């Protein structure tokens, strides 16, 4: 019975979870990207109800480029592994990342918020919001997309739910990990 409940909760959360928007253009080039933030470099973990987790290893590339290795675990089993190149641009005072996936010609877009020494939140641009509201009359370019995002940046519906990441093996990480274990996840 307990297994059925957890399976139902996980399935429901996956159905309700918004999908990130994928575009064909980058918001800026590597050369135009904002300088990397040293605080993001390192190993990070986001815990999810149901026992799933996402792990990131963020490394500094060139001046404005991060190399990100992403692993998604379903329970204790590795489910998905991706490599991403991330670089950001300033849109109305907010750093918005272009996420370039290694083996695809698609981009995703996200913003982050550093919430503590060992914590940050990540939110993706929401696919449903973009499908409903982004109807350009001209060819989609980086400038067209940036202009749209600048107009809608204050609308919280533009973004997916926040993913909370904790620096691996930090006191905050240990606290959340222990809480999740005690809660049965």
Steps between C-alpha positions, in 0.01 A plus 500: 500500500783736591672423166180579311468832680860601420463389137180703466660808658805478274286453187277792597796729566651413161171577325462833682865599461544757227733434211786734413469694176737400220603754239719506194693818582747604767443819699864605457829363375779364720696821445204718610418289808514641851803408707467171691407511869752312714231414755329267248811289438483163677273202564130558568200282584124561478282255695145419391213338684484135411875456539608633160787746476693707249875543529703768325874539466566856385844586366638826367569507129604814319434850638121469492437129445418223746529129425222315680470125547145407601389166644140418587437213742171317543539371851855370516526413129654731242222583253647767275836664436557816295774752437412865454687817415344796683558870446292797606391840381344791683132551427349792692738447793456120514765254386327254268694191396509342158544126555660330203467122505792297372330286237202711396449819305253628757536746784322537831493813711511545876562750777656439839491663839773451758314465830791422732866410513421140408160535331350621175169470316464424132192571287456420132295694247167315487401332170124539552535872571711550189262297282207714615665843501798501263358560152764705314400650167855467373770235499610408852846638569689548823394865503130417444509245783690736733249779433211266582668381820574859604129586468385192696780453754288624790228240430571204732305271263785542250708267717468142621498413870823575685749219540700547821863392470734445794879486481589134543627410850424847640309533832187601305531192276539271802198655672272452196634148428435388859150656493417318175625169641296542820193586290531171315635633170 
